[in-house]
Every structure is written in C-alpha cells, then in structure tokens.
C-alpha cells in the first residue's frame, strides 16, 4: 500500500509544478502577412501546450482561423507581454505590413430568467 501511494505521488508531482500562471499572446500570419494579427495578452498556465493555446485563440478570434501560420509567445507578466506586443506592432510596421491588434472577446451578456 505504501509503495502504491509513493508511486501515485511521484506520478502527480510534475503536474503540480507546471501549474504556475503565466501570460501568452498569439501572432497570426507572422512570416509574410499580408495582414499580421496580434492577440491581446491572456492568462494561461505553464501546463498549456502550444497546440492547445493555438486552438484557444482560433476559437476566440475567428480572424485567426484562416491564418497561414500562428505562433504563441509566453511571458511572466502582463506588462512584459504588452511591451512585446507594442514592439511587434512597430517592427511589422517598419516592414510595411498591416498589423491588426485584436481585442479580447467580449463576455456573453447575462440573461435574466
């Protein structure tokens, strides 16, 4: 019984360490445009994989569903993410590519019963 508990604890240990809150943003059509999409910075965990985050941003932002290439960037703080988002907007502007700053999806309005 003690061995079984030890085995269960060892298997669950990595999951506990990967639950720190981090922040991320996605970039659509980042290689050659013609329109580059930058999502807002959003909260996630270290356990979220890149494919999971890409699926999430495609659901939240229909503009990214047809994007040729999507990349996800991760940050420790919201401020770091926002600064990088502004930097990317400027860099793509220098390359003469149109940049669309996507907004966070609006929360569904509450309905009265």
N, C-alpha and C positions, 0 to 999 in steps of 0.2 A: 504494500500500500504506500509506503514511504517513497519507494522508487517511482511509482506512478505519479505521485504528487510532484516529485522533483522533476520528472520528465515534462509534466504539464507546465510547470513554472519556467523551465528552460525554453520551451517552445513559445511561450507567451511573452517572454522578456523583450525580444526585438520589436514586437508590436507596441509595447508601452513606450519605448524610446522614440518611436517615429511619429508621435502624435503632437509634436510642438506646432504651434500656429505660426505659419509663415504667410507671405503675400506673393501674389503672382499676377502676371498680365500676359496677354497673348498678342502676337503680331501676325496679321494675315497679309499674304502677298508680299512678304518682306524682301524677296530676292530682286524682282524686277517690276513690281507694280502691275498694272499702271496706277492702281489705287492701293495704297497701303492702309490697312486698318489696325488701329491700336485700341485694345480694350481698356477699360478702367482697371485699376489695381483692385484685386479682390482677395479676400482671406481664404486660406486653404490650410492643409496640414502637410507635414513632410511625407506622410504616407501616400499622398495622392501621386499617381504616376502621370507622366506626360500624356499618354493616350486618354486617361480619364479627364484630365484638365482640358484637352482639346475637345472632347465630346461635350463637356460642360459649356465651353464658350460657344460652340456651334449651336447648342440648344438655346442659349441666352441671347445670341446675336445672329440672326438669320443671314446677315451680310457675309459672315464667315463660312457659310455652308458651301459656297462656290469658290472659295479661296484656293488658289493653286498650292500654296504652302503656308503652313501655320507653325509658329514656334511659340514656346512658352518660356517666360523668364521668371525666375523666383527671386524674392527679396526678403530680407529680415524685417524691414519696417515699411510702413505705407509711404513715409517720406522718401525713402530710398527709391521705391517704385515710381512715385510721382516725378521725382527728379529725372529718372531714367526715361520715363515716358516723354517728358518735355525735351530731353536731349535727342531722343529718336525723332521726334517731330521736326526738330531743327535740322538734323542730319539728312533726313529724307527730303526736306525742303531744298537743301543745297543740291541734291541730285535731281531736282525738278520733278519729283514725283508728288502726286496729290496724296495728302495724308488726311484720313478721316478719324477723328477722335470719337470713338463710340462711347455712349453713356451707359451707366448701369441700368439694367432693366427695371422698369417701374414695378413696384409691388402691386399685386392684384387688390383692387378695392374691396373692402369688407362689405358683404351684403347683409341686409337685415332680414331676419326670418319672418 
